[in-house]
Amino acid sequence: MSRARDVVEVIAKALVDHPESVQVEERVDRGGVRIELTTRAGDLGKLIGRRGRTASAVRALADIAAERDGLRAAVDFLDGEE
């Protein structure tokens, strides 16, 4: 488990109405880590924010955390079931 995954999970659970529905998966490939964040459809908008500003901030923080491990991070926001 990388620092980037931990950062994304903590932020996501703090922002959504249903933190128990947050699922975070990570895959390490070619010097980077891909983090897939899945949550309820109603909570997805809170994670993306207006004009994607919140999503950009989450991606930036994940990238900074991954850098400390010598990796690059990419965060994907996925729609879950209601």
C-alpha positions in Angstrom: 0.0 0.0 0.0 1.5 3.3 -1.1 1.3 6.7 0.6 -0.6 8.0 -2.4 -3.4 5.4 -1.8 -3.6 6.3 1.8 -3.9 10.0 1.0 -6.6 9.5 -1.5 -8.6 7.2 0.8 -8.5 9.7 3.7 -9.5 12.7 1.6 -12.3 10.8 -0.1 -13.8 9.5 3.1 -13.7 13.0 4.5 -15.5 14.5 1.6 -18.4 12.1 0.9 -21.7 11.5 2.7 -21.3 7.8 2.8 -17.6 7.0 3.7 -18.3 3.3 4.0 -19.0 3.1 0.2 -15.5 4.4 -0.7 -13.3 1.8 -2.3 -9.7 2.5 -3.3 -7.6 0.1 -5.4 -4.1 0.6 -6.6 -1.9 -0.9 -9.3 1.8 -0.3 -9.7 3.1 -0.2 -13.2 6.1 1.3 -15.1 7.4 3.5 -12.2 3.9 4.8 -11.3 0.9 3.9 -9.4 -2.7 4.0 -10.7 -5.3 4.6 -8.1 -9.0 3.8 -8.8 -11.4 5.5 -6.5 -15.0 4.2 -6.5 -17.9 5.6 -4.6 -21.7 6.0 -4.8 -23.0 8.0 -7.7 -24.4 10.7 -5.5 -21.0 11.2 -3.8 -19.0 11.3 -7.0 -19.9 14.9 -7.6 -18.4 15.9 -4.2 -15.1 14.3 -5.1 -15.0 15.9 -8.5 -16.1 19.4 -7.4 -17.0 22.4 -9.5 -15.1 22.4 -12.8 -13.0 19.5 -11.4 -11.1 21.6 -8.9 -11.5 19.1 -6.1 -10.4 16.2 -8.3 -7.4 18.2 -9.5 -6.4 18.9 -5.9 -6.8 15.2 -4.9 -4.6 14.2 -7.9 -2.0 16.7 -7.0 -1.8 15.5 -3.4 -1.6 11.9 -4.5 1.2 12.8 -6.9 3.1 14.5 -4.2 2.7 11.6 -1.8 3.8 9.1 -4.6 6.8 11.2 -5.3 8.1 10.5 -1.8 8.1 6.8 -2.8 9.8 7.6 -6.1 6.7 7.0 -8.1 4.2 9.0 -10.2 0.5 8.8 -9.4 -2.7 8.8 -11.5 -6.1 8.9 -9.9 -9.3 7.7 -11.7 -12.7 8.5 -10.3 -15.2 5.8 -11.0 -19.0 5.7 -10.5 -20.3 3.0 -8.2 -23.7 1.5 -7.8 -26.4 3.2 -5.8 
